[in-house]
Amino acid sequence: MSVNAEPAHTARVWDYWLGGRDHYLADREVGDRVRALYPQIAEVARADREFLVRVVRYLATTANVGQFLDIGTGLPTAQNTHEVALRAAPDARVVYVDNDPLVLAHARALLVGVPAGATAYLDADLREPEAILRGAAKTLDFGRPVAVLLLGVLNFVLDDDEAADVVDRLVDGLPPGSYLALSHPTLELGGEANEAAMGFWNAHATPPITARPRAALARLLRRLDLLPPGLVPCTHWRPTGEPAPAVAQFGAVGRKV
């Protein structure tokens, strides 16, 4: 597989911030520059991964949901969705969705040895939710509740109306009792340094991203009943101990009734 090492790409830069190995010089240079402008970015990356772990564990145990549709999965790292889900519920099923060929190659390697039928990968774009749901139906049973994970991915849909439309179409395709988890960057919690770092990213890396305020994210989730504590910094969503300081990343989990 041929991979374009330039410009820096979000999946590889994120992997770099998380301490992974799947990145190139361009990714490290942009990652270091963003971190110099906004030192908390590595904390945001870790907090988002820890949010994923808590959400999947809660849904697989307390909420008794055994099916996960992880859209925009990114490069594999520690505590991947299927690993957390299968530890909590050995009969859980997970479908990963991404449209990055590098992510696809790593996902195929990662899923070697996973019980047949338990986990699959779908090469698809977030902006085509009906195609995602059709593909996922080969592994997941949409006659039962499904948990959709949109973690750090809707920020690549720059238009607010388009982002709302994507979420609405996904929710339309889910059975009652399903859940949707969201994490999303915001400038409301990160200040001027965060804004400068995001501007640098959009000038030197791909794909471009946008931050959204709490009110805009609440609009995306308006058709769901949010679980307590609602839409909060993702470090404050059901922490296992004392909550870490707030990061510039909102998180929430909602249920379709």
N, C-alpha and C positions, 0 to 999 in steps of 0.2 A: 504494500500500500504506500502510495506517495503522499507525504504530508507537507504542506506549505508551512515552513517554520517562521515566516514573516507575513503579515505583521503579527504582533502578539495576539493570542487568542484567549478568550475568557476561561475556557476549560483548563488550559495549561497554566495560566497565571494563578487561577484558584488553586490548582494542584500545588503550585510552588508555595503559595501562602500557607497551605496545610502541611507542608513538609514532604510532599510527594517527590517523585522522580521523573515524571512525564512532562518535561518542559524544555524549552530551548533558550538560547541566549536572549533572543528578542523578548521572550516572556519574562525572563528574570530581570532584564533591564527595565521594562515597563513596571513589573511588580515592585521592584526596588524604588523606582521613582514615585509610584503611587503611595507606597508605604512611607517614603520620606515626607510627602505632602500630608499624609493622613496616617500616622503611626498605628491607629486603632484598627486598620483594615484587617490585619491578621486575626485580631480578636473577633471581628465580625465574621470572618470565615469559619473560625472554630465554633463560634456561637451558633451559626447556622447549622453546622453539622451536628452539634449537640441537641439542637432543637429537633432535627430530624429523628434522632435516636429516641428522644422522649415521646415524640408524637407517635412514631411507629409502635413503640412498646405499649403506650397507653391504648392505642386503637386495637392492637392485637390481643390485649389482655382484658382491660376494663370494659372496652366497648365491644369486644368479641367480634371484631371485623378481621377476616382472614384473607382479604384480597386487597392488593395495593397496585395502583397505577401511578408510577413515578415518572413524571413528565419533565424533561430537561435534567436528566440524571447527572450529567457531567462525568468526569473521569472517576473511576473507582478509587476509593481510599479506605481508611479504616471505618468500621461500623457502617457498611453499606445496607441499604434498605432490606434486601433479602436476608442478609445475615441477622439483622435485628429481628425481623419478622419470624424467621424460621426458629430462632432460639425461643421466642415467646410462644409461637404456635407452630409446631412441626408440620402441620398440614397447610400452612399459609401459601398463597400464590402471589407472585410479583411479576409485573410487566414493567420493564424500563423502556422509556421513550426518549430518543434524542435524534438529531439530524446531523451530528458531527461524525465524520468517518473515523476519526481517531478514537472517539468514545465508543463507536460501534466495535472497532477491533478489540479494544480492551474489554468491553462487555462480553464479547464472545469467549475470550480467554478466561474471564472471571467466572463465567457460568459453567465451565467444565467441572464435572463432578457434583453439580447440584442435582438433586433428584429430578428425574424426567417429569416434565409437566408442571414443576413447581415454580419455575422462573423462566421468563422469556425476554427477548429484546425486540423492540419495534423501531425501525428506521422511519421516522415521521416528524413532521413539523407541528409545533404547538398551534400554529394558525389554521390547522386543518383538524379540528376536534372530532368531526364525524369519522374521518379516516382513522384517527387514533382509537376511537371507541370500537370501530369495526375490527381493527387488527387485534386489539386487546381481548375481544370476545373469543378469540381462538384459545385463550388461556384462562380467562376469567369468566365467571358465571354472573351475567348481569341480571339474573333473576334474584340475586342476593346482594346485600350491601357491598359497596366497593369504596375504598379510601383513595382519593386522588391527591397526589402530592405535587404542588406547584411551588417548589422551594427555590427562590432566587432565579426564576425564569421569566415571570411576567414583566420584569424590568427591561427585557429585550423587545417587548411590544411597546413601541414608543407612543402610540396614539391611545389616549384614555378610552375612547369609545370602542376601539378595536379590542383592547384588553378586556373591557366589560363584556363584549360580545363573545369572546373566546370562553370566558368563565361561564356565561349564561348557557352556551351551547354544550359545554361539558356537563353542567348541572342538569340540563334537560335530558341527557342521555343516561343519567344515573338513577337507580331505583331508590325509592324512599328508604331512609335509614342509612344512606351513604354519607360519607364525610369528604370534605375538601380542606386540605391544609395549605396555608399560604405563608411564605416569607418573602419580604420585599424591602429593598433599601429605601431610606428616607433621608432627606436633608433636615428634617425637623429635629433630629437627635444628634446630628453630626457636625453642624456648624459650618463655618466658612472653609475650614480645612478640608472637610468632606466634599464640599462643592468644588473646590479647586482640584482635588484628586479625580473627581468624576469628569471634570472638563479635560484634564490631561488624558485620562483613559479614552475618552471619545475621540480625541485628536490623534492617538497613537496606537490604538488597538481595535479589535473587532470581536463581536459585533457591538455597536453602540448601545448604551444603556440609559435608562431614565430613573430618577427617584420619584417617589410619590408621597404626598402628605397622608396623614391618617384618614382624612375625610375621603380622599380618592380611593383608598384601599377599602374603606367601609362600603363604598358604593359597589366595588367588585363583589363583596360578600353579602350584599343586601338580601339575597334570597335564601340565605342559610341562617339557622339558629346557631350563634356562636357559643362555644363552650366557655365556661369561666376559665381564665380571667378576661376573655374577650380579645380584642386587638391590642397587643402590648409589645414592648421590646421583646424580641424572641428569648432573651435571657430570663425574662420574667414569666414565661409561660410554663407553669407547673414545674418549677425547678425541684430537683431531688433533695437539695439542701438549701442553704441560704442563697438567694438569687445573686448572681453576679451583677456588676454594674450594667446599666442599660447600654446597648450598642445601637448603632444607627441602622437597625434592621427590625422591622415589625414582623410579628408572627401571630397567627390565629388558626383555629380549627373550627369549622362550622359543619352542622349536620343538616341534611336535606330531610324535611318532614313530609 
